């Protein structure tokens, strides 16, 4: 016999409701964790990524010996952590002789691995090593600009994938309204070669330019690093198709009275109510008539109307 | 994604992409590389900023607010789309009957006390618990406590409603639209997802299992004491019989027949694969040749009266038929060989 089980406390219920699938989803949370062995560089990378995404990330600091995202069976505990923390992006750091300073960035769909990309970190420069005017330091949680440049991001498969994953990782929350005064930081990603990407974090300095659009200057505030792409795994087609469904696809409302024509483009049909031209009062203010006469006419008409009213009353 | 001077700009994500940028020569010094990346990045940021600052803005205390367009870059969801909740039994019924929901007031005028009281819940209107005296009727059974009866009836109603609720939740669970805070399992925590309910064994299944258990002795249950009311086993295990592999007459040949049948079935279903193309082509060619010859040789055949089947003119034909005709009248082959054999054997003996 089945038993209906509901949470005992309202707080638990609310937490569960937060996690249920929604038509329009909130920002994805990020889980940052590491394997059994990490290097000094990698520890700093992970903690600085966590620092940058502080408002929407969870950092696990213990060693995890059973996580190997690319191997079958090695993703079990990762998927469990994803379920437990309700995170759908993860950043996993590990280092080995074969793959030094290894960073695996991946996404999950329905708490199962969706895609994975593995990058090596090189030429890492930590935040502390940059010196700049502290007034420029961006506010935590402000929406960053993300900039990609390089033809390799379109031509090379791995970089194309990396671009999508980095965008998802760095973009923060999708917002409707944006405060222009709060803009202050930029992630710059440049493809240097077919498997190397330079990523840096900059502050923005808005300068007057005489127009409403200010002139921008970038000041590097770190961290900055090179990503060398190693392995990657794309989602399979059916899963991708399912994951790409949006609420809009489903709630596609039929628009009335609008049709599309190959020749004329978008056509609309407008309902115009009966204008009752016959009943409309004519503006009896011809300019050619002399002023006195015009005034006299106005007076007369006023009198007429008044008399009519009186008649009605009586 | 709108293209602003060859950049792809996604204002919803504040993202810009320059798909044409490439280094003419990658600078060896790190500083130069960074400087070049930043200068290129500045241009891209400028493109986004000009897009954002040109959006219509409203003034706020904290600064100008702009309404961002939705992101154009398609990114995957983190969870599947929620499924629509199936209608409950009542909702189905109400729809069929055309019953519509009416709003009811939360409080109702209570005539007994002359105050406004809640419709449901604590201190509610027309609460049975408030009635101190129940008048006896002629139809009442003696010895039944009317108060206890009323409580029991109420309990029954509540139970019935709970049963209906469970039924509706089950249908919702089947459609995958169970509310997130409800779980229909007794064992697991809600966070780990729903577990399938344990299967209940039917009477037949239990009987079968009991029967199998009773035959699991050395004698196959033959000499075991039967319990009172125990029925004989319905589905006894199959006894497989294998045909002898060694060929012989009678049952021995059945095995071969069986395999032959399977093989021919397989071959017939895949017969298109067995088609020998070379052979088919030669056959076709031979036929064609014969036809051609036929047409060519027809007038000659009528002259010679050799027969319609002859394909070549009689003069060109190798003269082997007369030879055959000679050999046949003797009926030689059989007899000839016999003779030979006989003679040989005699010789051997002698």
Interface residues (C-beta under 8 A of the other chain):
Chain A: X2 X3 X4 X5 X6 X7 X12 X13 X16 X17 X19 X20 X21 X22 X23 X25 X28 X83 X84 X88 X107 X108 X109 X110 X114 X123 X143 X144 X145 X146 X147 X148 X149 X150 X151 X152 X153 X154 X163 X164 X167 X168 X171 X174 X175 X176 X177 X178 X179 X180 X181 X182 X183 X186 X188 X190 X192 X193 X198 X200 X202 X204 X212 X213 X214 X215 X216 X217 X218 X220 X224 X235 X240 X242 X243 X244 X245 X246 X247 X250
Chain B: X12 X13 X14 X15 X16 X17 X18 X19 X20 X21 X22 X23 X26 X30 X33 X34 X37 X38 X40 X41 X42 X44 X45 X46 X48 X49 X50 X52 X53 X54 X57 X60 X62 X63 X64 X65 X66 X67 X68 X70 X71 X73 X74 X75 X76 X77 X78 X79 X80 X81 X82 X165 X166 X169 X170 X180 X181 X182 X183 X184 X185 X186 X190 X191 X192 X197
